[in-house]
Amino acid sequence: DTLQNYAREAFHLGPASFRLYGASPHDLPWTAEGFSILNRTFIECKHDYIAKQLVKRLVKGHLKPDLNIYAHRLAKRSGAPRCPFDTRKFIVIDLFAGSGNMMFWFHKELACRCFGFEKEYEVFKRTKLALHLMQCPAELHQVDFEDGLKWLASQGQIPEDAVIIFVLDPPWGKALTQEHGMDLLQTCPPIPTILDKIVTAFPAAVLQHRVFPVINLFYKRKREESLAKVLQYFTWVHHGLVPNQKTQGYIFGRL
C-alpha cells in the first residue's frame, strides 16, 4: 500500500499500471527481503506494460517473419531443407539496462541469451537481485555501454551465427521538449553516437544481416531532422506506435 501510494502521488500511477516484470507490489520481487527500487527506475513501472507489448510486436510482427524469409533464402541458396529461423540464436543486448524489464520480456518471448549494461552501482545491484528473484538468467554487468561493447567484441561472446538485438533506451536528458517532442540527437548520449559505437565495435561480418537495434519508447511527436539522421543507419527500418498506445513508439530495423 505504501508503494502504491507513492506511485500514485509521485508518478501518477494507478494500481493497474503499477507493475514491474508484470508483477504487482504484492508479488515477487517486491515482497522479497532486501528488494528496493530507486526513483530513476521507478518510472519504468509505468512503462512495463508498454515494454511487454513492444517486445511482442517486435518478435511476432517483425523479427520472426523477416528472419524466416531470410532463413528460407539461405536454405534455397545452399540446397538445405526449408525451416523456421532458430530463435535460440538471438542475443539481446540492453545497453542502458535500468530495471532490465526489456531483457526480461525478450527472454520470456525468445528464451534467448541476454546481456545488460548498467554503470550506476545502486541501480545495477537492485536490478541484478530483481532479475534473480524473477528467475531471469540475463547477464547484467556494471559497466558503461562503450566498455560493455568492447568486452563483448573481444571475449568471443557472440557466436558467428547469432542475431543481435540491441536495446537503445538511454537517459533522455534534454531530448524531450514541448516545442519539438523527442529529439534523438539530445539523448545522453545521442542515438547516432550509440549506433556509431555499435558499428565500430564489431567487424563487418558480424554486422551483415544480423544486427537489429530497437530504439525504445520515444514519443510519437519527434524532431524530424533527428529522425532522418537516425534512419540513415538502417538498411531497412520500421517505426510506429506500440500497440494500444497513443504516444509511445519505437524505431526498429537492421543496420
Accessible surface in RSA format (square Angstrom, percent):
REM  Atomic radii and reference values for relative SASA: ProtOr
REM  Chains: A
REM  Algorithm: Lee & Richards
REM  Probe-radius: 1.40
REM  Slices: 20
REM RES _ NUM      All-atoms   Total-Side   Main-Chain    Non-polar    All polar
REM                ABS   REL    ABS   REL    ABS   REL    ABS   REL    ABS   REL
RES ASP A   1   119.22  83.5  95.72  95.3  23.50  55.6  32.06  75.5  87.16  86.9
RES THR A   2   114.76  81.6 110.65 112.2   4.11   9.8  75.40 101.3  39.36  59.5
RES LEU A   3    59.09  32.9  57.38  41.1   1.71   4.3  57.94  40.7   1.15   3.1
RES GLN A   4    34.64  19.4  32.76  23.9   1.88   4.5   8.00  17.0  26.64  20.2
RES ASN A   5    63.24  43.6  63.24  61.1   0.00   0.0  11.34  27.3  51.90  50.2
RES TYR A   6    85.03  39.7  81.44  46.3   3.58   9.3  73.36  55.1  11.66  14.4
RES ALA A   7     0.13   0.1   0.13   0.2   0.00   0.0   0.13   0.2   0.00   0.0
RES ARG A   8   118.24  49.6 114.68  58.5   3.56   8.5  52.99  72.4  65.26  39.5
RES GLU A   9   129.57  74.4 102.31  77.4  27.25  64.9  42.66  82.5  86.91  71.0
RES ALA A  10    49.95  45.9  17.95  27.7  32.00  72.8  27.04  38.1  22.91  60.7
RES PHE A  11    37.33  18.7  29.96  18.6   7.37  19.2  33.14  20.1   4.19  12.0
RES HIS A  12   155.51  85.0 130.16  90.5  25.35  64.8  90.64  93.4  64.86  75.5
RES LEU A  13     3.67   2.0   1.23   0.9   2.44   6.1   1.51   1.1   2.15   5.8
RES GLY A  14    30.84  38.0   0.00   N/A  30.84  38.0  23.75  65.2   7.09  15.9
RES PRO A  15    86.63  63.1  84.01  76.6   2.62   9.5  84.85  70.1   1.78  11.1
RES ALA A  16    93.01  85.5  68.49 105.7  24.52  55.8  74.41 104.8  18.60  49.3
RES SER A  17    49.28  41.6  38.76  51.7  10.51  24.2  40.72  86.7   8.55  12.0
RES PHE A  18     0.59   0.3   0.59   0.4   0.00   0.0   0.59   0.4   0.00   0.0
RES ARG A  19    75.21  31.6  75.21  38.3   0.00   0.0  14.00  19.1  61.21  37.1
RES LEU A  20     1.99   1.1   1.99   1.4   0.00   0.0   1.99   1.4   0.00   0.0
RES TYR A  21     7.64   3.6   1.18   0.7   6.46  16.8   0.00   0.0   7.64   9.4
RES GLY A  22    42.39  52.3   0.00   N/A  42.39  52.3  17.84  49.0  24.55  55.0
RES ALA A  23     8.05   7.4   4.57   7.1   3.48   7.9   8.05  11.3   0.00   0.0
RES SER A  24    18.70  15.8  17.96  24.0   0.73   1.7  11.38  24.2   7.32  10.3
RES PRO A  25    12.70   9.3   3.22   2.9   9.49  34.5   3.22   2.7   9.49  59.0
RES HIS A  26   121.75  66.5 101.40  70.5  20.35  52.1  67.67  69.7  54.09  62.9
RES ASP A  27    72.16  50.5  67.57  67.3   4.59  10.8  20.61  48.5  51.54  51.4
RES LEU A  28    86.67  48.3  80.86  57.8   5.81  14.6  80.86  56.8   5.81  15.6
RES PRO A  29     0.00   0.0   0.00   0.0   0.00   0.0   0.00   0.0   0.00   0.0
RES TRP A  30    20.67   8.3   2.97   1.4  17.70  41.6   3.00   1.6  17.67  28.7
RES THR A  31    84.05  59.8  48.73  49.4  35.31  84.2  47.08  63.2  36.96  55.9
RES ALA A  32    19.64  18.1   7.13  11.0  12.50  28.4  13.78  19.4   5.86  15.5
RES GLU A  33   176.48 101.3 143.83 108.8  32.66  77.8  66.25 128.2 110.23  90.0
RES GLY A  34    66.59  82.1   0.00   N/A  66.59  82.1  38.68 106.1  27.92  62.5
RES PHE A  35    26.94  13.5   5.28   3.3  21.66  56.4   5.43   3.3  21.51  61.5
RES SER A  36    49.40  41.7  42.63  56.9   6.78  15.6  42.28  90.0   7.13  10.0
RES ILE A  37    31.39  17.9  10.06   7.5  21.32  51.4  10.06   7.2  21.32  57.9
RES LEU A  38    56.01  31.2  53.56  38.3   2.45   6.2  55.72  39.1   0.30   0.8
RES ASN A  39    93.77  64.7  83.58  80.8  10.20  24.6  27.43  66.0  66.35  64.1
RES ARG A  40    91.95  38.6  72.82  37.1  19.13  45.5  60.48  82.7  31.47  19.1
RES THR A  41     6.01   4.3   6.01   6.1   0.00   0.0   1.10   1.5   4.91   7.4
RES PHE A  42     4.52   2.3   4.52   2.8   0.00   0.0   4.52   2.7   0.00   0.0
RES ILE A  43    61.65  35.1  61.65  45.9   0.00   0.0  61.65  44.4   0.00   0.0
RES GLU A  44    34.75  20.0  34.75  26.3   0.00   0.0  16.52  32.0  18.23  14.9
RES CYS A  45     0.57   0.4   0.00   0.0   0.57   1.3   0.00   0.0   0.57   0.6
RES LYS A  46    93.34  45.5  86.05  52.8   7.29  17.4  35.63  32.1  57.72  61.5
RES HIS A  47    25.37  13.9  25.37  17.6   0.00   0.0  13.89  14.3  11.48  13.4
RES ASP A  48     1.42   1.0   1.42   1.4   0.00   0.0   0.08   0.2   1.33   1.3
RES TYR A  49   107.94  50.4 104.10  59.2   3.84  10.0  85.00  63.9  22.94  28.3
RES ILE A  50    10.74   6.1  10.72   8.0   0.03   0.1  10.74   7.7   0.00   0.0
RES ALA A  51     0.79   0.7   0.79   1.2   0.00   0.0   0.79   1.1   0.00   0.0
RES LYS A  52    67.57  33.0  67.11  41.2   0.46   1.1  14.74  13.3  52.83  56.3
RES GLN A  53    28.79  16.1  28.49  20.8   0.31   0.7   0.03   0.1  28.77  21.8
RES LEU A  54     0.00   0.0   0.00   0.0   0.00   0.0   0.00   0.0   0.00   0.0
RES VAL A  55     0.29   0.2   0.29   0.3   0.00   0.0   0.29   0.2   0.00   0.0
RES LYS A  56    64.01  31.2  62.73  38.5   1.28   3.1  36.13  32.5  27.88  29.7
RES ARG A  57    89.91  37.7  82.67  42.1   7.24  17.2  14.68  20.1  75.23  45.6
RES LEU A  58     0.06   0.0   0.06   0.0   0.00   0.0   0.06   0.0   0.00   0.0
RES VAL A  59     0.00   0.0   0.00   0.0   0.00   0.0   0.00   0.0   0.00   0.0
RES LYS A  60   123.61  60.3 106.85  65.6  16.76  39.9  69.24  62.3  54.37  57.9
RES GLY A  61    40.50  49.9   0.00   N/A  40.50  49.9  21.69  59.5  18.80  42.1
RES HIS A  62    22.50  12.3  21.48  14.9   1.02   2.6  20.27  20.9   2.24   2.6
RES LEU A  63     0.66   0.4   0.16   0.1   0.50   1.3   0.66   0.5   0.00   0.0
RES LYS A  64    75.15  36.7  73.48  45.1   1.67   4.0  33.08  29.8  42.07  44.8
RES PRO A  65    56.12  40.9  48.10  43.8   8.03  29.2  55.38  45.7   0.74   4.6
RES ASP A  66    46.42  32.5  38.93  38.8   7.49  17.7  12.14  28.6  34.28  34.2
RES LEU A  67     3.79   2.1   3.79   2.7   0.00   0.0   3.79   2.7   0.00   0.0
RES ASN A  68    42.59  29.4  42.59  41.2   0.00   0.0   9.21  22.2  33.38  32.3
RES ILE A  69    89.36  50.8  88.12  65.6   1.24   3.0  89.15  64.2   0.20   0.6
RES TYR A  70    40.09  18.7  39.52  22.5   0.57   1.5  26.94  20.2  13.15  16.2
RES ALA A  71    17.23  15.8  11.23  17.3   6.00  13.6  13.29  18.7   3.94  10.4
RES HIS A  72    44.88  24.5  43.53  30.3   1.35   3.5  30.69  31.6  14.19  16.5
RES ARG A  73   143.47  60.2 141.01  71.9   2.46   5.9  35.55  48.6 107.93  65.4
RES LEU A  74    75.26  41.9  72.72  52.0   2.54   6.4  73.00  51.3   2.26   6.1
RES ALA A  75     9.81   9.0   5.88   9.1   3.93   8.9   9.08  12.8   0.73   1.9
RES LYS A  76   179.10  87.4 153.58  94.2  25.52  60.8 105.09  94.6  74.02  78.8
RES ARG A  77   183.88  77.2 143.15  73.0  40.73  97.0  68.95  94.2 114.93  69.7
RES SER A  78    87.14  73.6  45.46  60.7  41.67  96.0  52.40 111.6  34.73  48.7
RES GLY A  79    67.93  83.8   0.00   N/A  67.93  83.8  35.20  96.6  32.73  73.3
RES ALA A  80    50.90  46.8  36.03  55.6  14.87  33.8  41.95  59.1   8.95  23.7
RES PRO A  81   114.08  83.1  99.10  90.3  14.98  54.5 111.16  91.8   2.92  18.2
RES ARG A  82   171.87  72.2 144.36  73.6  27.51  65.5  58.13  79.4 113.74  68.9
RES CYS A  83    72.76  55.0  69.19  77.2   3.57   8.4  27.71  70.2  45.05  48.6
RES PRO A  84   101.16  73.7  90.73  82.7  10.43  37.9  91.34  75.4   9.82  61.0
RES PHE A  85    30.13  15.1  18.61  11.5  11.52  30.0  20.67  12.5   9.46  27.1
RES ASP A  86    47.67  33.4  38.73  38.6   8.93  21.1  23.74  55.9  23.93  23.9
RES THR A  87    35.83  25.5  33.95  34.4   1.88   4.5  12.09  16.2  23.74  35.9
RES ARG A  88   186.54  78.3 164.50  83.9  22.04  52.5  66.54  90.9 120.00  72.7
RES LYS A  89    76.35  37.2  68.79  42.2   7.56  18.0  31.19  28.1  45.17  48.1
RES PHE A  90     1.31   0.7   0.77   0.5   0.54   1.4   0.77   0.5   0.54   1.5
RES ILE A  91     7.14   4.1   7.14   5.3   0.00   0.0   7.14   5.1   0.00   0.0
RES VAL A  92     0.00   0.0   0.00   0.0   0.00   0.0   0.00   0.0   0.00   0.0
RES ILE A  93     0.00   0.0   0.00   0.0   0.00   0.0   0.00   0.0   0.00   0.0
RES ASP A  94     3.57   2.5   3.57   3.6   0.00   0.0   0.00   0.0   3.57   3.6
RES LEU A  95     2.24   1.2   0.00   0.0   2.24   5.6   0.00   0.0   2.24   6.0
RES PHE A  96    33.34  16.7  23.53  14.6   9.81  25.5  25.66  15.6   7.68  22.0
RES ALA A  97     4.96   4.6   0.00   0.0   4.96  11.3   0.00   0.0   4.96  13.1
RES GLY A  98     1.13   1.4   0.00   N/A   1.13   1.4   1.13   3.1   0.00   0.0
RES SER A  99     2.73   2.3   1.64   2.2   1.09   2.5   2.73   5.8   0.00   0.0
RES GLY A 100     0.06   0.1   0.00   N/A   0.06   0.1   0.06   0.2   0.00   0.0
RES ASN A 101     9.10   6.3   9.09   8.8   0.02   0.0   0.00   0.0   9.10   8.8
RES MET A 102     6.29   3.3   6.05   4.0   0.25   0.6   6.05   5.1   0.25   0.3
RES MET A 103     0.00   0.0   0.00   0.0   0.00   0.0   0.00   0.0   0.00   0.0
RES PHE A 104    11.38   5.7  11.10   6.9   0.28   0.7  11.10   6.7   0.28   0.8
RES TRP A 105    18.25   7.3  18.25   8.8   0.00   0.0  18.25   9.7   0.00   0.0
RES PHE A 106     0.00   0.0   0.00   0.0   0.00   0.0   0.00   0.0   0.00   0.0
RES HIS A 107    43.46  23.8  41.31  28.7   2.15   5.5  24.32  25.1  19.14  22.3
RES LYS A 108   135.42  66.1 101.83  62.5  33.59  80.0  49.28  44.4  86.14  91.8
RES GLU A 109    43.83  25.2  22.12  16.7  21.71  51.7   4.66   9.0  39.18  32.0
RES LEU A 110     6.16   3.4   0.14   0.1   6.02  15.1   2.93   2.1   3.24   8.7
RES ALA A 111    74.25  68.3  55.53  85.7  18.73  42.6  55.53  78.2  18.73  49.6
RES CYS A 112     5.23   4.0   0.00   0.0   5.23  12.3   3.48   8.8   1.75   1.9
RES ARG A 113   104.39  43.8  92.06  46.9  12.33  29.3  47.16  64.5  57.23  34.7
RES CYS A 114     2.05   1.6   0.14   0.2   1.91   4.5   0.14   0.4   1.91   2.1
RES PHE A 115     0.00   0.0   0.00   0.0   0.00   0.0   0.00   0.0   0.00   0.0
RES GLY A 116     0.00   0.0   0.00   N/A   0.00   0.0   0.00   0.0   0.00   0.0
RES PHE A 117     0.91   0.5   0.29   0.2   0.62   1.6   0.40   0.2   0.51   1.5
RES GLU A 118     5.97   3.4   3.60   2.7   2.37   5.6   2.52   4.9   3.44   2.8
RES LYS A 119   132.92  64.8 116.75  71.6  16.17  38.5  66.25  59.6  66.67  71.0
RES GLU A 120    80.81  46.4  75.33  57.0   5.48  13.0  29.38  56.8  51.43  42.0
RES TYR A 121   111.32  52.0 105.15  59.8   6.17  16.1  71.75  53.9  39.57  48.8
RES GLU A 122    75.58  43.4  74.37  56.3   1.22   2.9  44.41  85.9  31.18  25.5
RES VAL A 123     2.55   1.7   1.24   1.1   1.31   3.1   2.51   2.2   0.04   0.1
RES PHE A 124    29.20  14.6  29.20  18.1   0.00   0.0  29.20  17.7   0.00   0.0
RES LYS A 125    91.20  44.5  86.11  52.8   5.09  12.1  52.26  47.0  38.94  41.5
RES ARG A 126    54.26  22.8  51.95  26.5   2.31   5.5  17.34  23.7  36.92  22.4
RES THR A 127     5.74   4.1   3.74   3.8   2.00   4.8   1.95   2.6   3.80   5.7
RES LYS A 128   105.01  51.2 102.33  62.8   2.68   6.4  70.31  63.3  34.70  37.0
RES LEU A 129    59.95  33.4  54.88  39.3   5.08  12.8  59.41  41.7   0.55   1.5
RES ALA A 130     1.27   1.2   1.27   2.0   0.00   0.0   1.27   1.8   0.00   0.0
RES LEU A 131     3.84   2.1   3.84   2.7   0.00   0.0   3.84   2.7   0.00   0.0
RES HIS A 132   135.34  74.0 123.05  85.5  12.29  31.4  77.35  79.7  57.99  67.5
RES LEU A 133    42.68  23.8  30.22  21.6  12.46  31.3  33.51  23.5   9.18  24.7
RES MET A 134    45.50  23.6  28.57  18.9  16.92  40.3  30.75  26.1  14.75  19.5
RES GLN A 135   163.25  91.3 133.90  97.9  29.35  69.9  45.84  97.6 117.41  89.0
RES CYS A 136     9.25   7.0   1.88   2.1   7.37  17.3   3.50   8.9   5.75   6.2
RES PRO A 137    89.26  65.1  62.60  57.1  26.66  96.9  76.14  62.9  13.12  81.5
RES ALA A 138    16.29  15.0   0.05   0.1  16.24  36.9   0.61   0.9  15.67  41.5
RES GLU A 139    57.32  32.9  51.81  39.2   5.51  13.1  31.01  60.0  26.30  21.5
RES LEU A 140     8.36   4.7   1.05   0.8   7.31  18.4   1.05   0.7   7.31  19.7
RES HIS A 141    54.95  30.0  52.00  36.1   2.95   7.5  34.37  35.4  20.58  23.9
RES GLN A 142    88.14  49.3  58.89  43.0  29.25  69.6   9.20  19.6  78.94  59.9
RES VAL A 143    38.10  25.1  30.99  28.1   7.12  17.1  37.27  32.4   0.83   2.3
RES ASP A 144    47.04  32.9  42.50  42.3   4.54  10.7  20.64  48.6  26.39  26.3
RES PHE A 145    10.69   5.3   7.23   4.5   3.46   9.0   7.23   4.4   3.46   9.9
RES GLU A 146    57.70  33.1  55.47  42.0   2.23   5.3   8.12  15.7  49.58  40.5
RES ASP A 147    73.49  51.5  69.68  69.4   3.81   9.0  15.13  35.6  58.36  58.2
RES GLY A 148     0.66   0.8   0.00   N/A   0.66   0.8   0.66   1.8   0.00   0.0
RES LEU A 149     2.10   1.2   2.10   1.5   0.00   0.0   2.10   1.5   0.00   0.0
RES LYS A 150   131.96  64.4 126.87  77.8   5.10  12.1  84.27  75.8  47.70  50.8
RES TRP A 151    80.35  32.2  75.63  36.6   4.73  11.1  61.45  32.8  18.90  30.7
RES LEU A 152     1.20   0.7   0.00   0.0   1.20   3.0   0.00   0.0   1.20   3.2
RES ALA A 153    43.28  39.8  12.71  19.6  30.57  69.5  17.07  24.0  26.21  69.4
RES SER A 154    83.12  70.2  45.76  61.1  37.36  86.1  47.43 101.0  35.69  50.0
RES GLN A 155   103.03  57.6  77.11  56.4  25.92  61.7   6.12  13.0  96.90  73.5
RES GLY A 156    67.57  83.3   0.00   N/A  67.57  83.3  37.27 102.3  30.30  67.9
RES GLN A 157    39.59  22.1  35.64  26.0   3.95   9.4   3.14   6.7  36.46  27.7
RES ILE A 158    24.30  13.8   6.49   4.8  17.81  42.9   6.49   4.7  17.81  48.3
RES PRO A 159    70.21  51.2  57.47  52.4  12.74  46.3  69.41  57.3   0.80   5.0
RES GLU A 160   161.38  92.7 146.54 110.9  14.85  35.4  62.98 121.8  98.41  80.3
RES ASP A 161    76.90  53.9  68.31  68.0   8.59  20.3  36.29  85.4  40.61  40.5
RES ALA A 162     1.40   1.3   0.98   1.5   0.42   1.0   1.40   2.0   0.00   0.0
RES VAL A 163     1.50   1.0   1.50   1.4   0.00   0.0   1.50   1.3   0.00   0.0
RES ILE A 164     0.00   0.0   0.00   0.0   0.00   0.0   0.00   0.0   0.00   0.0
RES ILE A 165     0.05   0.0   0.05   0.0   0.00   0.0   0.05   0.0   0.00   0.0
RES PHE A 166     0.00   0.0   0.00   0.0   0.00   0.0   0.00   0.0   0.00   0.0
RES VAL A 167     0.01   0.0   0.01   0.0   0.00   0.0   0.01   0.0   0.00   0.0
RES LEU A 168     0.33   0.2   0.00   0.0   0.33   0.8   0.00   0.0   0.33   0.9
RES ASP A 169    44.52  31.2  35.15  35.0   9.37  22.2   4.35  10.2  40.17  40.1
RES PRO A 170     6.07   4.4   4.20   3.8   1.87   6.8   4.26   3.5   1.82  11.3
RES PRO A 171    68.38  49.8  55.74  50.8  12.65  46.0  67.90  56.1   0.48   3.0
RES TRP A 172    70.56  28.3  64.21  31.1   6.35  14.9  59.02  31.5  11.54  18.7
RES GLY A 173    54.54  67.3   0.00   N/A  54.54  67.3  23.21  63.7  31.33  70.2
RES LYS A 174   174.04  84.9 162.44  99.7  11.60  27.6 110.92  99.8  63.12  67.2
RES ALA A 175     0.16   0.2   0.00   0.0   0.16   0.4   0.00   0.0   0.16   0.4
RES LEU A 176    68.87  38.4  46.67  33.4  22.20  55.8  46.67  32.8  22.20  59.7
RES THR A 177    60.88  43.3  51.12  51.8   9.76  23.3  58.17  78.1   2.71   4.1
RES GLN A 178   172.88  96.7 153.60 112.3  19.28  45.9  59.66 127.0 113.22  85.9
RES GLU A 179   137.48  78.9 108.12  81.8  29.35  69.9  48.81  94.4  88.67  72.4
RES HIS A 180    62.91  34.4  57.12  39.7   5.79  14.8  37.97  39.1  24.93  29.0
RES GLY A 181     2.46   3.0   0.00   N/A   2.46   3.0   2.41   6.6   0.06   0.1
RES MET A 182     3.98   2.1   3.98   2.6   0.00   0.0   3.98   3.4   0.00   0.0
RES ASP A 183     9.96   7.0   9.96   9.9   0.00   0.0   5.39  12.7   4.56   4.6
RES LEU A 184     1.29   0.7   1.29   0.9   0.00   0.0   1.29   0.9   0.00   0.0
RES LEU A 185    57.39  32.0  49.83  35.6   7.56  19.0  49.83  35.0   7.56  20.3
RES GLN A 186    88.18  49.3  81.45  59.5   6.73  16.0  13.37  28.4  74.82  56.7
RES THR A 187     5.81   4.1   2.11   2.1   3.70   8.8   2.11   2.8   3.70   5.6
RES CYS A 188    65.65  49.7  58.11  64.8   7.53  17.7  24.41  61.9  41.23  44.5
RES PRO A 189    35.79  26.1  30.20  27.5   5.60  20.3  35.19  29.1   0.60   3.7
RES PRO A 190    45.82  33.4  45.82  41.8   0.00   0.0  45.82  37.8   0.00   0.0
RES ILE A 191     1.24   0.7   1.24   0.9   0.00   0.0   1.24   0.9   0.00   0.0
RES PRO A 192     8.42   6.1   8.42   7.7   0.00   0.0   8.42   7.0   0.00   0.0
RES THR A 193    51.64  36.7  49.41  50.1   2.22   5.3  29.86  40.1  21.78  32.9
RES ILE A 194     0.00   0.0   0.00   0.0   0.00   0.0   0.00   0.0   0.00   0.0
RES LEU A 195     0.00   0.0   0.00   0.0   0.00   0.0   0.00   0.0   0.00   0.0
RES ASP A 196    66.10  46.3  65.22  64.9   0.88   2.1  20.08  47.2  46.02  45.9
RES LYS A 197    74.60  36.4  72.81  44.7   1.79   4.3  24.90  22.4  49.70  52.9
RES ILE A 198     0.00   0.0   0.00   0.0   0.00   0.0   0.00   0.0   0.00   0.0
RES VAL A 199    59.77  39.3  55.15  49.9   4.62  11.1  55.15  47.9   4.62  12.5
RES THR A 200   111.21  79.1  76.22  77.3  34.99  83.4  72.59  97.5  38.62  58.4
RES ALA A 201    24.29  22.3   3.35   5.2  20.95  47.6  13.49  19.0  10.80  28.6
RES PHE A 202    11.23   5.6   3.49   2.2   7.74  20.1   5.32   3.2   5.91  16.9
RES PRO A 203    84.19  61.4  71.23  64.9  12.96  47.1  83.43  68.9   0.76   4.7
RES ALA A 204    80.96  74.4  69.36 107.0  11.60  26.4  70.82  99.7  10.13  26.8
RES ALA A 205    75.44  69.4  59.53  91.9  15.91  36.2  64.96  91.5  10.49  27.8
RES VAL A 206    24.73  16.3  24.73  22.4   0.00   0.0  24.73  21.5   0.00   0.0
RES LEU A 207    25.08  14.0  24.49  17.5   0.60   1.5  24.50  17.2   0.58   1.6
RES GLN A 208   112.82  63.1 101.07  73.9  11.75  28.0  29.82  63.5  83.00  63.0
RES HIS A 209    65.05  35.6  61.49  42.7   3.57   9.1  46.34  47.8  18.71  21.8
RES ARG A 210    29.11  12.2  29.11  14.8   0.00   0.0  13.89  19.0  15.22   9.2
RES VAL A 211     0.00   0.0   0.00   0.0   0.00   0.0   0.00   0.0   0.00   0.0
RES PHE A 212     1.25   0.6   1.25   0.8   0.00   0.0   1.25   0.8   0.00   0.0
RES PRO A 213     0.00   0.0   0.00   0.0   0.00   0.0   0.00   0.0   0.00   0.0
RES VAL A 214     0.00   0.0   0.00   0.0   0.00   0.0   0.00   0.0   0.00   0.0
RES ILE A 215     4.19   2.4   4.19   3.1   0.00   0.0   4.19   3.0   0.00   0.0
RES ASN A 216     5.60   3.9   1.15   1.1   4.46  10.7   0.00   0.0   5.60   5.4
RES LEU A 217     8.38   4.7   7.91   5.7   0.47   1.2   7.91   5.6   0.47   1.3
RES PHE A 218     5.76   2.9   5.74   3.6   0.03   0.1   5.76   3.5   0.00   0.0
RES TYR A 219    66.73  31.2  66.73  38.0   0.00   0.0  34.08  25.6  32.65  40.2
RES LYS A 220   119.89  58.5 114.25  70.1   5.64  13.4  65.44  58.9  54.44  58.0
RES ARG A 221   126.67  53.2 119.54  60.9   7.13  17.0  75.77 103.6  50.90  30.9
RES LYS A 222    42.26  20.6  32.50  19.9   9.76  23.2   3.12   2.8  39.13  41.7
RES ARG A 223    82.90  34.8  79.18  40.4   3.72   8.9  10.63  14.5  72.27  43.8
RES GLU A 224   109.69  63.0 105.08  79.5   4.61  11.0  62.43 120.8  47.26  38.6
RES GLU A 225   110.25  63.3  99.82  75.5  10.43  24.8  66.92 129.4  43.33  35.4
RES SER A 226     0.12   0.1   0.06   0.1   0.06   0.1   0.06   0.1   0.06   0.1
RES LEU A 227     9.81   5.5   9.81   7.0   0.00   0.0   9.81   6.9   0.00   0.0
RES ALA A 228    54.25  49.9  46.86  72.3   7.39  16.8  51.29  72.2   2.96   7.8
RES LYS A 229    92.97  45.4  91.72  56.3   1.25   3.0  45.20  40.7  47.77  50.9
RES VAL A 230     0.00   0.0   0.00   0.0   0.00   0.0   0.00   0.0   0.00   0.0
RES LEU A 231    45.40  25.3  38.49  27.5   6.91  17.4  38.60  27.1   6.80  18.3
RES GLN A 232   144.65  80.9 108.44  79.2  36.22  86.2  44.72  95.2  99.94  75.8
RES TYR A 233    57.35  26.8  38.42  21.9  18.93  49.3  34.86  26.2  22.49  27.7
RES PHE A 234    20.93  10.5   0.15   0.1  20.78  54.1   1.04   0.6  19.89  56.9
RES THR A 235    96.59  68.7  59.17  60.0  37.42  89.2  66.29  89.0  30.30  45.8
RES TRP A 236    63.39  25.4  56.05  27.1   7.34  17.2  57.23  30.5   6.16  10.0
RES VAL A 237    48.47  31.9  25.60  23.2  22.87  55.1  25.60  22.2  22.87  62.0
RES HIS A 238    60.93  33.3  56.17  39.0   4.76  12.2  43.98  45.3  16.95  19.7
RES HIS A 239    82.07  44.9  54.73  38.0  27.34  69.9  32.15  33.1  49.91  58.1
RES GLY A 240    31.81  39.2   0.00   N/A  31.81  39.2  30.43  83.5   1.38   3.1
RES LEU A 241    58.74  32.7  48.60  34.8  10.14  25.5  48.60  34.1  10.14  27.3
RES VAL A 242     1.30   0.9   0.00   0.0   1.30   3.1   0.00   0.0   1.30   3.5
RES PRO A 243    31.19  22.7  22.68  20.7   8.51  30.9  31.19  25.8   0.00   0.0
RES ASN A 244   127.05  87.6  80.97  78.2  46.09 111.0  33.92  81.6  93.13  90.0
RES GLN A 245    39.84  22.3  29.55  21.6  10.29  24.5   1.67   3.6  38.16  28.9
RES LYS A 246   179.97  87.8 167.32 102.7  12.65  30.1 112.62 101.4  67.35  71.7
RES THR A 247    58.31  41.5  58.31  59.1   0.00   0.0  48.51  65.2   9.80  14.8
RES GLN A 248    16.20   9.1  16.20  11.8   0.00   0.0   0.93   2.0  15.28  11.6
RES GLY A 249     0.70   0.9   0.00   N/A   0.70   0.9   0.70   1.9   0.00   0.0
RES TYR A 250     6.47   3.0   6.47   3.7   0.00   0.0   0.00   0.0   6.47   8.0
RES ILE A 251     0.00   0.0   0.00   0.0   0.00   0.0   0.00   0.0   0.00   0.0
RES PHE A 252     0.00   0.0   0.00   0.0   0.00   0.0   0.00   0.0   0.00   0.0
RES GLY A 253     0.00   0.0   0.00   N/A   0.00   0.0   0.00   0.0   0.00   0.0
RES ARG A 254    48.22  20.2  48.22  24.6   0.00   0.0   0.00   0.0  48.22  29.2
RES LEU A 255    23.63  13.2   6.90   4.9  16.73  42.1  15.85  11.1   7.78  20.9
END  Absolute sums over single chains surface
CHAIN  1 A    12560.0      10291.3       2268.6       6861.1       5698.9
END  Absolute sums over all chains
TOTAL         12560.0      10291.3       2268.6       6861.1       5698.9
